[in-house]
Amino acid sequence: MLKKIGFIGLITLFLWSCGNEKVIQLPEVQHAKITEILDVSPAYIFYNETQPDSIELNRKNLIISTNWLFNVDKRLTLEQAIPKIKFLQDKKRNAKMHKNEAAKNYYTCNDTSIKNLGFIDFTDVNYVEEINSENNYIITINSLNDIAIHHNDVKLSEVDIDNLIIQLEKNFNKNEENTVLTLHLNKQLKFQDYITVKNRLQNLNFETIVIDNNEYIF
């Protein structure tokens, strides 16, 4: 059985299976909204340079009725990680026996602000490998320093992650009706940067902004 032998709160999880040590580097965040989850089972998506696609999945300990913790190595790109994540999402969504509708999916992170684990809920996220230009507001993310805001196919601005948050707080939170923001994510985006974006957006207290559950990978 695969066991965690590292210490909670460290960036790196050390695991061993059949006498072979494996290492997974968790994404880092600050001030995660969720810091405790009960009734869990883990999946591990490793960065493995010895594999042709540099990725390895271990899901032996997953129990359908529990909350699932996705421990994804921060060095992976979305192109590498998303197919494995979608595979596990489909496995849980399509389960016939022992299904628990209240059980959720979370990404595990290292919350540096509390020196412990934090978690990001992505239960309702659907990863779509195409581009959708029909939504009014689209946030295109190539990296944390290369983000574009589009409205009706017109580019409004090019920003980094900090200025994206500022613009959302300043310009979008004053709308009288809900504004739906759709994420377009470059497939070469590192998982660390993706989790940074997810955490920053989830920490915003918006009354009139909704993040689309469909996230488009291009």
C-alpha positions in Angstrom: 0.0 0.0 0.0 1.1 3.5 -0.7 1.7 5.5 2.5 2.4 9.1 3.3 5.6 9.4 5.4 6.1 13.1 5.1 4.9 15.7 7.6 1.7 17.6 7.0 2.4 21.2 6.0 5.6 20.5 4.1 5.7 21.4 0.4 6.8 17.8 -0.4 5.0 14.6 0.3 7.2 11.6 0.6 5.6 8.3 -0.2 6.7 4.7 -0.6 5.4 1.7 -2.4 7.1 -1.7 -2.6 10.2 -0.2 -1.1 10.5 2.6 -3.7 10.3 6.2 -2.4 8.3 8.6 -4.4 8.1 12.4 -4.0 5.2 14.8 -4.9 5.7 18.5 -4.7 2.4 20.1 -3.7 1.3 23.5 -5.1 1.7 26.4 -2.7 -1.1 28.8 -1.8 -1.7 31.4 0.9 -5.0 31.7 2.9 -6.9 28.7 1.5 -10.6 28.9 2.3 -10.7 25.3 3.3 -8.2 23.9 5.8 -9.9 20.8 7.1 -11.7 17.9 5.4 -13.0 14.7 7.0 -13.8 11.3 5.5 -11.2 11.4 2.7 -9.2 9.1 0.4 -6.3 10.3 -1.7 -5.1 10.0 -5.3 -1.6 10.9 -6.3 -0.5 12.3 -9.7 3.2 12.3 -9.8 5.8 14.1 -11.9 8.0 11.2 -13.1 10.7 12.0 -15.6 11.2 8.2 -16.3 7.8 8.0 -17.9 7.3 8.9 -21.5 4.8 11.7 -20.6 6.5 12.5 -17.2 3.3 11.6 -15.3 2.2 8.7 -13.1 -1.1 8.1 -11.4 -1.8 6.2 -8.2 -5.5 5.7 -7.3 -5.4 2.5 -5.3 -6.8 4.0 -2.1 -9.8 5.8 -3.5 -13.2 4.9 -2.0 -16.2 6.2 -4.0 -18.3 7.3 -1.0 -15.5 9.6 0.5 -14.2 13.0 -0.4 -11.3 12.7 -2.8 -8.1 14.5 -2.3 -6.2 15.1 -5.6 -2.5 15.4 -4.8 -1.1 16.8 -8.0 2.6 17.6 -8.5 3.0 21.3 -9.1 5.6 20.8 -11.8 3.2 19.2 -14.2 1.5 21.1 -17.0 -2.2 21.1 -17.5 -1.7 19.1 -20.6 -0.1 16.4 -18.5 -2.4 16.5 -15.5 -5.9 17.2 -16.8 -6.4 13.9 -18.6 -5.7 12.0 -15.4 -7.9 14.4 -13.4 -10.7 14.0 -15.9 -10.3 10.2 -15.7 -10.8 10.2 -11.9 -13.7 12.7 -12.2 -15.5 10.5 -14.6 -14.9 7.4 -12.4 -16.6 9.1 -9.5 -19.4 10.8 -11.4 -20.3 7.6 -13.2 -20.2 5.3 -10.2 -23.2 3.1 -9.7 -22.6 1.6 -6.3 -21.8 3.2 -3.0 -22.1 6.7 -4.5 -22.3 9.6 -2.1 -23.8 12.7 -3.7 -22.4 14.9 -0.8 -18.8 13.7 -1.4 -16.6 16.2 -3.1 -13.3 16.6 -4.9 -10.5 18.8 -3.6 -7.0 19.7 -4.7 -4.5 19.4 -1.9 -2.1 22.4 -1.4 0.6 23.6 1.0 -0.8 26.7 2.7 2.3 28.6 3.6 0.3 31.1 5.6 -0.6 28.5 8.2 2.2 26.0 7.5 -0.3 23.2 7.0 -2.4 21.8 4.3 -5.1 23.7 2.4 -7.8 22.5 0.0 -9.5 23.8 -3.1 -12.9 22.5 -4.0 -13.3 21.7 -7.8 -16.1 19.2 -7.6 -18.3 21.0 -10.2 -15.5 22.0 -12.6 -15.7 20.5 -16.1 -12.5 20.6 -18.1 -13.2 21.1 -21.8 -10.4 20.8 -24.4 -11.6 23.4 -26.8 -12.2 27.1 -27.0 -15.6 28.7 -26.3 -15.9 32.3 -27.5 -19.6 32.7 -26.8 -19.4 33.9 -23.3 -19.3 37.7 -22.7 -16.3 37.8 -20.4 -13.3 35.5 -20.9 -10.1 35.4 -18.9 -7.3 33.9 -21.0 -4.4 32.7 -18.9 -1.0 31.8 -20.4 1.0 32.4 -17.2 0.6 34.5 -14.0 2.2 37.4 -15.9 0.3 36.9 -19.2 -3.5 37.2 -18.7 -6.0 38.9 -21.0 -9.5 40.0 -20.3 -11.9 39.8 -23.3 -15.5 41.1 -23.6 -17.5 40.0 -26.6 -14.2 39.1 -28.5 -12.7 42.5 -27.7 -9.6 42.6 -25.6 -10.1 44.9 -22.7 -6.7 44.6 -21.0 -3.5 42.6 -20.5 -2.6 42.0 -16.9 -0.7 39.9 -14.4 -2.5 38.0 -11.6 -2.4 40.8 -9.1 -3.8 43.4 -11.5 -6.5 40.9 -12.6 -7.7 40.7 -9.0 -7.6 44.5 -8.7 -9.6 44.9 -11.9 -12.2 42.4 -10.9 -12.7 44.0 -7.6 -12.8 47.5 -9.0 -14.8 47.1 -12.2 -16.7 43.9 -12.2 -18.1 43.8 -8.7 -20.3 46.9 -9.2 -22.6 45.3 -11.8 -26.2 45.1 -10.9 -26.6 41.6 -12.6 -24.3 38.6 -12.3 -21.3 38.6 -14.5 -20.1 35.2 -15.6 -16.3 34.9 -16.1 -15.0 32.0 -18.2 -11.4 30.7 -17.9 -9.4 29.8 -20.9 -6.2 28.1 -19.8 -3.1 27.5 -21.8 -2.3 23.7 -21.7 1.3 24.6 -21.0 0.3 26.4 -17.8 2.1 24.8 -14.8 -0.2 23.3 -12.2 1.3 25.6 -9.6 0.2 28.6 -11.5 -3.3 27.1 -12.1 -3.8 26.5 -8.4 -2.6 30.1 -7.7 -5.3 31.4 -10.0 -8.0 29.2 -8.5 -7.1 30.1 -5.0 -7.0 33.9 -5.7 -10.4 33.7 -7.4 -12.0 31.7 -4.7 -10.8 34.1 -2.1 -12.7 37.0 -3.7 -15.9 38.0 -2.0 -18.1 38.8 -5.0 -21.8 39.2 -4.9 -22.3 39.7 -8.7 -19.4 37.7 -10.2 -19.8 34.0 -11.0 -16.9 31.8 -12.2 -18.0 29.4 -15.0 -17.8 25.8 -14.0 -16.6 25.0 -17.5 -12.8 25.6 -17.9 -11.4 25.5 -21.4 -8.0 24.1 -22.1 -6.3 25.3 -25.3 
